[in-house]
Amino acid sequence: MVEALRFAAAAVLLAGLAACSSVPETNYASSAPARSFERGEIVTPSEPLKCVGFARERSGLDIHGDAWTWWAQADGRYARESEPETGAVMVLTGYAGEKRAHLAVVRETVSPRLIRVDHTNWLNDGRIYLDDPVADVSPDNDWSEVRVYNLRDHGWGLRTYQVQGFIAPRGDSRLMAARD
C-alpha cells in the first residue's frame, strides 16, 4: 500500500514537472502541406555574418545602414507590404531595444500563416539559417507578430517578435502608379 502511494505521488510529481518544463506546441502549420520543419539548415561561415549584408545580397535591395533604418529607407523606393511575398525582406523590430531590428528574406510562403525565410546572425551568433519556418501568431492574422522556429533547439521559439513589414524588391507601387 505504501509503495503504491509512493508510486502515485511520484507519477503526479513527474507529470507536474513535465507540464512546468514544456510549452504547449502550437500547430502553426496546420494549414500547411505536410513537411518537416527540420529541413532547414544552419551554416557556420568562416567569419560571422550580420543580417544587413546578407539581406541586401539575397534580396537585391540597395539599402544600407542598420536594420532598424531599412523600413524608413525603403519608403518611396521599394514596395512596403504588410504581408509576405517571396524575395521580400521581413523587418522585425524592437526585439532587443528601440534601435535594434533583424532582417530575413522570405524564401517561400507555405500557407496563409507560415513562411520560410533565410537569415543570418539570428540571436547574434553570426551563423546562416536557411529555410527557417516563421509563423504569423498575430491575433488578427495580419503578420504583425511572428514566432521563429529554432533550428538549433528543434522547436518554436517562446518569444513573439513584432514585424514592421515586408520590403519587396520591386518598385514602390505608389511610384509605379504615378508613372502610368
C-alpha positions in Angstrom: 0.0 0.0 0.0 2.8 2.4 0.9 4.6 1.5 -2.2 1.5 2.2 -4.3 1.1 5.6 -2.7 4.8 6.5 -3.4 4.4 5.4 -7.0 1.2 7.6 -7.4 2.9 10.6 -5.7 5.9 10.2 -8.0 3.7 10.0 -11.1 1.8 13.1 -10.1 5.1 14.9 -9.3 6.6 13.9 -12.7 3.5 14.9 -14.6 3.6 18.3 -12.8 7.2 18.8 -13.6 6.7 17.9 -17.2 3.9 20.5 -17.5 6.1 23.2 -16.0 9.1 22.5 -18.2 7.3 22.5 -21.5 5.3 24.9 -23.5 2.3 23.6 -25.4 3.2 23.1 -29.1 1.0 25.3 -31.2 0.4 23.8 -34.6 1.3 26.9 -36.6 1.5 24.8 -39.8 -2.0 23.3 -39.5 -3.0 24.6 -42.9 0.4 23.9 -44.4 1.3 20.9 -46.6 2.8 18.1 -44.6 6.5 18.7 -44.4 9.2 18.7 -41.7 10.4 21.8 -40.0 13.7 20.1 -39.7 14.5 20.6 -43.4 16.1 23.9 -42.5 19.8 24.2 -42.4 22.3 26.1 -40.2 25.6 27.1 -41.9 28.6 28.3 -40.0 30.5 30.7 -42.3 34.3 31.3 -42.0 33.6 34.7 -40.4 30.4 35.7 -38.6 27.8 37.5 -40.7 25.4 40.3 -40.0 21.7 40.2 -41.2 22.0 43.5 -43.1 24.6 42.5 -45.7 23.0 39.1 -46.1 19.5 40.5 -46.6 20.9 43.1 -49.1 22.7 40.4 -51.1 19.9 37.8 -51.0 17.1 40.3 -51.9 18.8 42.7 -54.3 17.6 45.7 -52.3 20.0 48.6 -52.4 19.6 49.7 -48.8 22.5 50.3 -46.4 22.8 51.1 -42.7 21.4 49.5 -39.6 18.5 47.1 -39.9 16.2 49.3 -37.9 16.5 52.0 -40.6 15.6 49.9 -43.5 11.8 50.4 -43.3 12.1 54.2 -43.5 14.8 54.0 -46.2 12.5 51.8 -48.4 9.7 54.4 -48.4 9.4 55.8 -51.9 12.0 53.3 -53.3 10.5 49.9 -52.8 7.1 48.4 -52.1 6.4 48.2 -48.4 3.9 45.5 -47.7 2.1 44.1 -44.7 2.1 40.5 -46.0 5.0 38.3 -47.0 5.9 37.5 -50.6 8.8 35.5 -52.0 12.0 37.6 -52.1 10.8 40.3 -49.7 12.7 41.3 -46.6 10.9 40.9 -43.4 11.8 43.6 -40.8 11.5 42.5 -37.2 11.7 45.5 -34.8 12.2 46.2 -31.1 13.4 42.7 -30.2 16.5 44.0 -28.4 15.7 47.6 -27.8 14.2 50.5 -29.8 17.1 50.8 -32.3 17.5 47.2 -32.9 16.0 45.2 -35.7 16.5 42.0 -37.6 16.1 41.3 -41.4 15.2 38.0 -43.0 14.4 37.2 -46.7 11.2 35.3 -47.5 12.1 32.1 -49.3 8.6 30.7 -49.6 5.0 31.2 -48.5 3.8 27.8 -47.2 0.4 28.8 -46.0 -1.5 32.0 -45.0 0.2 31.8 -41.6 3.5 30.2 -42.3 6.6 31.2 -44.3 10.1 30.0 -44.6 13.0 32.6 -44.5 16.7 32.8 -45.0 18.6 35.0 -42.5 21.8 35.3 -40.6 23.1 36.3 -37.2 19.9 35.2 -35.5 20.3 35.8 -31.8 23.8 37.3 -32.5 25.5 34.1 -33.4 26.8 35.1 -36.9 25.5 31.8 -38.5 23.3 31.4 -41.6 19.8 30.0 -41.2 18.3 28.7 -44.4 14.7 27.6 -44.9 13.7 28.6 -41.3 10.0 28.5 -40.6 8.3 31.7 -39.3 4.6 31.7 -38.2 2.2 34.5 -38.0 0.8 34.5 -34.5 -0.9 37.9 -34.6 -4.5 37.9 -33.2 -5.8 39.5 -36.4 -3.8 37.2 -38.8 -2.1 40.3 -40.2 1.6 39.3 -39.9 2.3 42.0 -37.3 3.6 39.4 -34.8 5.6 36.2 -35.5 7.4 33.3 -33.9 10.5 31.9 -35.4 11.3 28.2 -35.4 14.5 27.5 -33.6 16.5 25.2 -35.8 19.1 24.7 -33.1 16.6 23.5 -30.5 14.1 21.9 -32.9 11.1 23.8 -31.6 9.2 27.0 -31.8 10.8 29.9 -30.1 9.0 31.1 -27.0 9.3 34.8 -27.9 6.9 36.8 -30.1 8.5 39.3 -32.4 7.0 42.5 -33.9 7.0 42.8 -37.7 7.3 46.3 -39.1 6.5 44.9 -42.6 8.0 43.3 -45.7 10.1 45.3 -48.2 9.6 43.9 -51.7 12.4 44.1 -54.2 10.1 45.7 -56.8 9.5 49.5 -57.1 7.1 51.3 -54.8 3.6 50.8 -56.1 2.8 54.5 -55.5 5.6 55.5 -57.7 4.6 52.9 -60.4 1.0 54.3 -60.4 2.4 57.9 -60.7 4.4 56.9 -63.8 1.5 55.3 -65.6 
